[in-house]
Amino acid sequence: MAPQFARVLIIAGSDSGGGAGVQADIKTVTALGGYAATAITAITVQNTLGVSDIARLPVELVLAQAQAVLNDIGADAIKTGMLGGRKMVEAVAALLDTAEGVPAVVDPVMIAKDGQSLLSDKALGAVLNLLVPRAALLTPNAPEAEALTGIAVNDLDGQRRAGEALLALGARAVLIKGGHVPGPQVIDLLLTPDGETLLEGPRLDTRNTHGTGCTLASACATGLARGLKLEDAVARAWAYTAEAIRRAPGLGAGHGPLDHGWLLREAP
């Protein structure tokens, strides 16, 4: 039986501007009917204009946060976001092994919206070798998929080839996001060993896309935590995120946040 109140453990960085990271994750999980718990990996100083500073938390403290949640509250899904360094990636991979039967949605966060690096070069190999094979769902955007596979992702064919390469490396499913791929339509490609699903919509002319990847991954994790089939969880997450972009409140002078609460206001 699917859990009545789906528990999602989020292992990611904090965004002081509230548009991405743990703040976006908590809002998303809550809006979609889940319960969000967190293990914060880093504190960032940022707003819609960019990231100006990062303080990374000790690996031991991050693991202690996560273990405290798992030992007491438990989790029906785990979502990882900004991890930062190789040791953190290695530790989180080991933690996932202890959470037997809990699906992991891995968002391989590498670069902030303003171009700030959020993942060290040494950590890239660890993500590829340790997190990708442990992912029930991997959610890279086009630049992240290129970095992980070495395959150019400039069109749908590139998305498909990169996704297939990541499946071959052990991910059970891969959602290659198409926001960075040029064209009037945005196409996200979900690949599993059983086939592919296209999620497609018109490209919105908006600057308010901060935290889109975090939001989509957390929405997917919430669906899996609620017991939805993968394709249904991803489709629901995609629709929720697209509407959150359309309803963005226009805050800040840079890349503004989404409207994570729109669904709550639609409720009767």
N, C-alpha and C positions, 0 to 999 in steps of 0.2 A: 504494500500500500504506500502511495506517495505521502511524504510527510505533510502534515496539515500546515505547519509553519516552517517553511524551508530555511535551513541554517546555512549561511555562506560565510566562510572564513576568507578574508581578504588579506593578502600579504603584499603590501605595496607602499609607496611613498605618499607623504602628505603634501597637499597643494594649498598654500595659504590663501590663494584666491578662490578656492572652492570649486573650480570648474573641472578639475581632473583629479587623478590619484584617488586616495582613500575617500576624500569628500564626495567625489562623483560616484564612487562605488557604493557608498552607504546610501546615498540618495536613490540610486537606481534600484538596489536590492529592496529598499523599503517601498518604493513606488510600485514594484512588481510583486509585493506581497510576501517578501522574505524577511529574515532576520539577519542583519549584518554584524559580524564581529571582525576585529582587525588585529593584525600584527604589522606595525609601522616600521618600514625599513629605513626611511630617511625623512628629514624635514627640509622642505624646500622653501625658499623665499621667492615667491612669484606672484604675478598677477596676469592680466590679459596681455601685457606687453612682453612678458618673458620671465625666465628664471635668472635671478641675480646671485643666488647662493644656495649651497646644498650642504647639510650636515647629515652624514650617514651614521646610523645607529650601529652599535656593536652587534656582530652576528649572534652572540650569545643572548643578548637582550631580545632580539627579534625572535629567536627560537623559543625563548621563555614565554613571550607573549602568545605565540601560536600554540605552544604546548598547554599553556594554562587554559586556553579556549577549548582545545580538543579534549582535555582531561575532564572538563566539567560540562560545558555547553554542548560540545560535539559539533559536527559539521556534516551537511549533506552534499556540499560541493566546496571546493577550494579554488579561489581565483588569485593568480599571481600577476603582479604588475611590475613596477620599477624595483629592481633588485640591486643594481649598481655594480657590484664587484664579483670576482670569481668565487671567493669564499662564501659569499652570501648565496650564490647560485648553487654551489655544492651542498650547503647546509639545507636549503629549501628542498632540493631534490631528495636528500636523505629523509627529511620530514615527510614528504609525500609518500615515501615507502612505508612509513609507520601508520599512515591513514588508509588502511586497507579498505578497498571498495568505495572510497570517496573520489568521485571524478574531479580532475584538475583541469581548469580552463587557464591556459598559459598565454598571457599577452606579453610578447617579448619586447617590452618597452626599451627602446634604444636612444631615441632622440626626441627632445621636447619640440613643441610647435615652433619655437624661435630658433631651433637648430642646436640648442645646448645638448651635449652628450649626456645621456643618463645611464649608459652601460659601458664599462671599460672594455678595451680591446681584448684583454686577457679573459674577460668573462664570456665573450662571444662563443668561444669553443665549448665552454662549459654548458651554455644554453643549448647548443647544438647536440652535445653528447649526453647531457644529463636531463634536461627539461623536456626537450622535444619527444624523447621516447616515453616520457611519463605523462604526456598530455592526452587527456580525453578529447580536448579540442585546443588547437593552436590557432591564435588569431593575429598573424602578422599583417601589417600594411605592406604596400609594394616595396618601399626601401628596406624594410626589415626582412622581407622574404628574399630580396636580392642579397643582403648581407649574409643571411643564413645559408643560401644555396649557391651563390655565385652566378645565378641565372638572371638575366635582364628581365624586369617585369615592366614592360611598356604597353602591353595590350593583354587581351584576354588569354591569348595563347601563352604568353609569358606567365600569367597568373596560374594557368593550368600546369605548365611544366614545373614551376617552382613548387606548387602544391603537391604534385606527384612525387617530387624529390623529397619533400618533408614527410610524406606518408611512408616512403621507402626507408626513412631514417627512424621510423617507429611511432610517429604521431598517429593516434587512432582516427582523428579527423582534423582537417585544416580548413580554416576560413581565411582566404586571401582577400583582404579588403582592397577595394578599387578606387578609393578616394584620390590617390596620387596618380592614377592612370588617366591620361588625357582622354577627352571625349565628352559629348553632351550628356551621356548617361553614365551613372556610377553603377558599376557591376561588382558585387561581392560574390566570390566563388567558393562554395562549400564543397569540399572533396572528402569522400570516405572511400574505403576499399570497395564499396558497393556501387559507387557512381558519383555524380555531381549534381548540384543544385545551384541555379543562378538566382540571385536576389538583385533586382534591377530597378532603378528609379531615376528620374531626371536630376541632373546636377543642379544644386541650389546655388544661386548667386548670393553668397553670404560670407561674412567674416567670422561668424559665430560657430566655430567648429572645435573649440578648445575642449578636450576631454572626450571626444567622440569615441576613440578606441577604448578607453577605460570603460565608458558607459556601455558600449556594445558587448564587451567581454563579460562585464558584471551581469548584464541582462541575460546573456547566454548561461552563465553559471547559475543564476536564479531559476531559470527554466529547468535545467538539469537537476537542481536541488529539489524542485517540486515534482520530479518524476516524469517530466515530459520526454518524449523521444527527441533525439538530437536534432533532427530536421525541424521539428515543431518548436523546440526551444530557440533555435537560431532564427527561424522566421519571425517568431514573436519578438525576439530581441531586436531584430532588424527594423521591424515596423515601429517599435517603441522609440528607438534611437532616431529614426528618420523624422518622426513627428516632434521629438524633442529638439531637433535642429530647426525644423520649420517654426517652432514656437519660441525660439531663443529670445530672451528678454533684451538683448542688445546692451548688456552691461560692459563697462570698460571701454578703453580707446583702442584695444588691440583685438586679438582673437577671443571673442566673447564666449561665455559658457552657454550650455544648453539649458532648456527648461525641463529639468528632471522630474518636476512635480506635476506635469500636465495630466497624467493619467489619474492622479488622485482627485483633481478638480473635475474630471469627467465622471467620477463615480456618482451614482444616485444618492 
